[in-house]
Amino acid sequence: MKTSNEIKAALNTIRSVIDIDPSGCDISDVKEKLFKLNALMGLSAETMASAKKMVNEKEIEVFAKMSDTMAPSIASKFLAAHCKEENAVFVYADRLNSSIIHQIDSLRTIISLFKTEMESSLRQ
């Protein structure tokens, strides 16, 4: 599993590929971005797993400090407040993973449209 710094570095790598704008580019650039996103799926999954592990480890640490007499609603808020950084990293990893999936779908649609346009132009 990755350390906190490795998780953040991986998220920055993923974000840099997601932020590449293929609009106005030729179809080879669109395909290249699709290939890069597909390659990042494994890194994204590993990063999410590591971020979730980081959340779980922090929760265990916080539970050890909590009072047994604390009301469940207060305990839940106490836990959330003390794990906010870890939860934020996990949610960000999850959002980037979702973005990869949505962009892959979008790029496949663009490629399919390009293919249809090419076939139409060849028939004319």
C-alpha positions in Angstrom: 0.0 0.0 0.0 1.0 3.6 -0.7 2.1 6.2 1.9 0.2 9.5 2.1 2.7 11.3 0.0 2.6 8.5 -2.6 -1.2 8.7 -2.7 -1.1 12.4 -3.3 1.6 12.1 -6.0 -0.5 9.4 -7.8 -3.6 11.6 -7.6 -1.6 14.5 -9.1 -0.5 12.2 -11.9 -4.1 11.1 -12.6 -5.4 14.6 -12.5 -2.7 15.8 -15.0 -4.0 13.2 -17.6 -7.6 14.0 -16.8 -7.0 17.7 -17.4 -5.6 17.2 -21.0 -8.2 18.8 -23.3 -8.4 16.9 -26.6 -10.8 19.3 -28.2 -9.5 20.8 -31.4 -7.1 17.9 -31.7 -7.0 15.2 -34.3 -8.4 11.7 -33.7 -4.9 10.3 -32.8 -4.7 12.7 -29.8 -8.2 11.5 -28.7 -7.0 7.9 -29.0 -3.8 8.7 -27.1 -5.7 10.2 -24.2 -8.0 7.2 -24.2 -5.0 4.9 -24.0 -3.5 7.0 -21.1 -6.8 6.9 -19.2 -7.1 3.1 -19.6 -3.5 2.7 -18.3 -4.4 4.8 -15.3 -7.3 2.6 -14.2 -5.0 0.3 -12.2 -3.2 3.2 -10.5 -6.5 4.8 -9.7 -7.9 1.6 -8.1 -4.7 1.1 -6.1 -4.7 4.7 -5.0 -8.3 4.4 -3.9 -7.5 1.2 -1.9 -4.6 2.9 -0.3 -6.6 6.0 0.6 -9.3 3.9 2.1 -6.7 2.0 4.2 -5.4 5.3 5.4 -8.9 6.3 6.5 -9.4 3.0 8.3 -6.0 3.3 10.1 -6.9 6.9 11.2 -10.3 5.7 12.5 -8.7 3.0 14.6 -6.3 5.6 16.0 -9.2 8.0 16.8 -11.4 5.2 18.3 -8.6 4.4 20.8 -8.7 8.0 22.0 -12.5 8.2 22.3 -14.4 7.9 25.6 -16.6 4.8 26.1 -19.4 7.1 27.5 -19.6 9.3 24.4 -23.0 9.4 22.8 -23.1 7.7 19.4 -24.0 10.9 17.5 -21.2 12.8 19.1 -18.8 9.9 18.6 -19.6 9.9 14.9 -19.0 13.7 14.6 -15.8 13.3 16.6 -14.6 10.6 14.3 -15.4 12.6 11.2 -13.7 15.7 12.5 -10.5 13.8 13.3 -10.4 12.0 10.0 -11.3 14.9 7.7 -7.9 15.0 5.9 -7.9 11.2 5.2 -11.6 11.3 4.1 -10.9 14.2 1.8 -8.1 12.4 0.1 -10.3 9.3 -0.3 -13.2 11.2 -1.7 -10.9 13.0 -4.1 -9.5 9.6 -5.3 -13.0 8.4 -5.8 -14.0 11.5 -7.8 -10.9 11.2 -10.0 -11.7 7.5 -10.6 -15.2 8.4 -11.6 -13.9 11.1 -13.9 -11.6 8.6 -15.6 -14.6 6.3 -16.3 -16.7 9.1 -17.6 -13.9 10.5 -19.8 -13.3 7.0 -21.3 -17.0 6.7 -22.2 -16.9 10.2 -23.7 -13.8 9.5 -25.7 -15.2 6.3 -27.0 -18.3 8.2 -28.2 -16.1 10.7 -30.0 -14.1 7.9 -31.7 -17.3 6.2 -32.7 -18.7 9.5 -34.1 -15.4 10.0 -36.0 -15.7 6.5 -37.5 -19.3 7.1 -38.6 -18.3 10.4 -40.2 -15.4 8.7 -42.0 -17.6 5.9 -43.3 -20.2 8.5 -44.5 -17.5 10.5 -46.3 -16.2 7.4 -48.1 -19.7 6.6 -49.4 -20.1 9.9 -51.1 
